[in-house]
Amino acid sequence: MTEDRLARIRLLVGSGGVERLKNSFVVVAGLGAVGSYAVEGLARAGVGRLRLVDFDIIKESNINRQLYALGSTIGKHKADVAAGRVLDINPACRVEPLKIFAADETFDTILEGDPDIVIDAIDAMGPKTAFIAETQKRGIKLISSMGAALRTDPSAIRVGPFAQAHGCPLAARLKYWLRKKNSPPQFTCVYSVEPLGRLRLAARQAAAPEKDYYDRGRRRAALGSLPTITGIFGLTIANTAIQTLIASRG
């Protein structure tokens, strides 16, 4: 990478901060509406190694909110498109696309190599719960995305300890399932305190399942979402990771 690519970041965080980012290793699981923007922020900040995990392919219905979804990328694997974009931004990045599902048999592969931070942008409850519990068991630093769908107010987005997250139905369900797994909620999350309101809650309850789903328990309701809010979630996660990496690495 030429020096000019990170000149503005160096002005803010200094050469030491830039070097910490270059020497950092981050895993991002889930490359959809939130995860794609998280990767974008990390790549543009000069993070030196990224492992990008998503088994899914890009569909036309992704175009309203996912960074990698374009007319030219429909049918391609999200992980491959993501890796190509990262290298276009930062050719020096060691980027590893993994086209696999987050599950017990793949956790060793996903988490291999002692990542500095893992980002959870998985949207299916079962895999999300299992993935978070695994990172907690291994003592890996985690930043997790809570529910961004159905939200419209960017000023309601918060960052903080998962145990203190409130106003988010997904976080409430996740707390229940993590307790069932005896997994202590000791990680950071991004969430919204915006009340959903009766109309949006009714829409959530009435939402039809996605037409395309997989045999791994991934069937989901199709929830309304804005590209702005999901993107802000992802960039907020990236910002939190960047600040943590700059502060924590020696």
C-alpha positions in Angstrom: 0.0 0.0 0.0 1.3 3.5 -0.8 1.6 5.9 2.0 -1.0 8.2 0.4 -3.8 5.7 0.9 -3.6 6.2 4.7 -2.4 9.8 4.9 -5.5 11.2 6.4 -5.7 8.3 9.0 -2.1 8.9 9.9 -2.8 12.6 10.5 -5.5 11.6 13.1 -4.0 8.5 14.8 -0.3 9.0 14.1 2.2 6.6 12.6 2.0 4.3 15.6 -1.7 3.9 15.2 -1.4 3.2 11.5 1.2 0.5 12.3 -1.1 -1.1 14.9 -3.9 -1.3 12.3 -1.6 -2.8 9.7 -0.5 -5.5 12.2 -4.1 -6.3 13.2 -6.1 -9.4 12.3 -9.9 -9.1 12.2 -12.5 -11.8 11.4 -15.9 -10.7 10.1 -18.7 -13.3 10.1 -21.7 -12.3 8.0 -21.2 -10.0 4.9 -24.7 -8.7 4.4 -26.3 -5.4 5.2 -24.2 -4.7 8.3 -21.1 -6.8 7.8 -20.4 -5.5 4.3 -20.1 -1.9 5.7 -18.1 -3.1 8.6 -15.5 -4.6 6.2 -15.5 -1.4 4.2 -14.5 0.6 7.2 -11.8 -1.8 8.3 -10.3 -2.1 4.8 -10.2 1.7 4.3 -8.5 2.1 7.7 -5.7 -0.2 6.6 -6.3 -3.3 8.8 -3.6 -5.7 7.6 -5.4 -9.0 7.7 -9.1 -9.7 7.2 -10.9 -13.1 7.2 -14.3 -12.7 5.6 -16.9 -15.4 6.3 -20.2 -15.9 4.5 -21.6 -18.9 2.6 -24.3 -17.0 0.8 -24.5 -15.7 -2.7 -25.7 -12.3 -3.8 -29.4 -12.0 -4.8 -31.4 -9.1 -6.4 -33.3 -8.6 -3.1 -30.0 -7.7 -1.4 -29.5 -4.6 -3.6 -31.5 -2.2 -1.3 -29.0 -2.5 1.6 -25.9 -4.6 0.9 -22.7 -3.0 -0.3 -21.6 -5.9 -2.5 -25.0 -6.3 -4.2 -25.0 -4.9 -7.7 -26.5 -5.9 -11.0 -23.1 -7.1 -12.0 -22.6 -9.3 -8.9 -25.9 -11.2 -8.6 -25.2 -14.9 -8.3 -21.6 -14.4 -7.0 -20.4 -15.4 -3.6 -20.4 -12.6 -1.1 -17.1 -13.6 0.4 -15.4 -13.5 -3.1 -16.9 -10.1 -4.0 -15.9 -8.8 -0.6 -12.3 -10.0 -0.9 -12.0 -8.5 -4.3 -13.2 -5.1 -3.1 -10.9 -5.2 -0.1 -7.9 -5.8 -2.3 -9.0 -3.0 -4.6 -9.0 -0.7 -1.6 -5.9 -2.1 0.1 -3.7 -4.4 -2.1 -1.4 -5.0 0.9 -4.2 -6.6 3.0 -4.0 -10.3 3.6 -7.6 -11.1 2.9 -9.1 -14.6 3.3 -12.6 -15.3 1.9 -14.3 -18.3 3.6 -17.4 -19.5 1.8 -18.6 -21.6 4.8 -21.5 -21.6 7.3 -20.8 -20.6 10.9 -21.3 -23.9 12.8 -19.7 -26.2 15.3 -17.7 -28.0 12.6 -16.3 -24.8 11.1 -15.5 -22.7 14.2 -11.9 -23.9 14.3 -11.4 -22.7 10.7 -13.1 -19.4 11.2 -11.3 -18.6 14.5 -7.9 -20.1 13.7 -4.9 -17.9 14.2 -5.7 -15.8 17.3 -7.7 -12.9 15.7 -7.4 -9.6 17.6 -11.2 -8.9 17.1 -14.1 -10.9 15.8 -17.1 -9.1 14.4 -20.5 -10.9 14.4 -22.8 -9.7 11.8 -24.8 -13.0 11.5 -28.5 -12.5 11.2 -29.9 -16.0 12.0 -30.4 -16.6 15.7 -29.1 -20.2 15.9 -25.8 -19.7 14.2 -25.4 -16.3 15.9 -25.9 -17.7 19.3 -23.5 -20.6 18.7 -20.9 -18.3 17.2 -21.0 -15.8 20.1 -20.8 -18.6 22.7 -17.8 -20.1 20.9 -15.9 -16.8 20.8 -16.7 -16.3 24.5 -15.4 -19.8 25.4 -12.1 -19.0 23.6 -11.7 -15.6 25.2 -11.7 -13.7 21.9 -12.6 -10.1 21.8 -16.0 -9.7 20.1 -18.2 -6.9 18.7 -21.7 -8.1 17.7 -24.5 -6.5 15.8 -28.0 -6.5 17.2 -31.1 -5.8 15.2 -30.9 -3.1 12.5 -34.0 -4.1 10.6 -37.3 -2.0 11.1 -35.3 0.9 12.5 -35.4 4.4 11.0 -33.6 6.7 13.6 -29.8 6.8 13.4 -29.7 8.9 16.6 -31.0 5.8 18.5 -27.9 3.6 17.7 -25.8 2.8 20.7 -22.5 1.0 21.5 -21.9 -0.7 24.8 -21.6 -3.9 26.8 -24.1 -6.6 25.6 -25.3 -7.1 29.2 -26.6 -3.5 29.2 -28.3 -3.5 25.8 -31.9 -2.6 26.0 -34.8 -1.8 23.7 -33.8 -4.5 21.2 -35.9 -7.6 20.8 -33.1 -9.5 19.2 -30.8 -8.7 22.1 -33.4 -9.9 24.5 -33.8 -13.2 22.7 -30.0 -13.6 22.4 -29.6 -13.1 26.2 -32.1 -15.9 26.8 -30.3 -18.3 24.4 -26.8 -17.5 25.7 -28.0 -18.1 29.3 -29.2 -21.6 28.1 -25.7 -22.2 26.8 -24.2 -20.9 30.1 -22.2 -18.3 28.1 -21.5 -15.1 30.0 -22.4 -12.0 27.9 -19.0 -10.3 28.1 -18.7 -8.6 24.8 -19.5 -5.3 23.0 -22.5 -4.8 20.8 -24.1 -2.2 18.6 -27.8 -1.9 19.1 -30.8 0.5 18.7 -33.0 1.8 21.5 -35.6 3.1 19.0 -39.1 1.8 19.9 -40.4 -0.3 17.0 -44.0 0.7 17.5 -47.1 -1.4 16.9 -47.1 -1.0 13.1 -43.5 -2.2 12.7 -43.9 -4.9 15.3 -47.0 -6.1 13.4 -45.0 -6.1 10.2 -42.3 -8.1 11.9 -44.8 -10.7 13.1 -46.5 -10.9 9.7 -43.4 -11.0 7.5 -43.3 -13.9 5.1 -40.3 -16.2 5.3 -37.6 -15.6 2.6 -38.2 -17.7 -0.5 -34.6 -18.9 -0.7 -33.3 -20.6 2.4 -30.9 -23.3 3.3 -31.1 -26.6 5.1 -29.1 -25.5 8.1 -32.0 -24.0 10.1 -31.6 -20.7 8.4 -35.1 -19.9 7.4 -35.9 -16.3 8.3 -38.6 -13.7 8.1 -38.0 -11.0 5.5 -37.8 -7.8 7.6 -38.0 -4.3 6.2 -34.8 -2.3 6.4 -33.1 0.9 5.2 -29.7 1.0 3.6 -28.8 4.0 5.8 -29.5 2.4 9.2 -27.8 -1.0 8.4 -24.9 0.8 6.9 -24.5 3.0 10.0 -24.6 -0.1 12.1 -21.8 -1.6 10.1 -19.6 1.5 10.1 -20.2 2.0 13.8 -18.9 -1.6 14.4 -15.9 -0.8 12.2 -15.2 2.4 14.1 -15.4 0.6 17.5 -13.0 -2.1 16.2 -10.6 0.5 14.8 -10.5 2.5 18.1 -10.1 -0.8 20.1 -7.2 -1.9 17.9 -5.4 1.4 18.0 -5.7 1.5 21.8 -5.0 -2.1 22.7 -2.1 -3.2 20.5 1.4 -2.5 21.6 
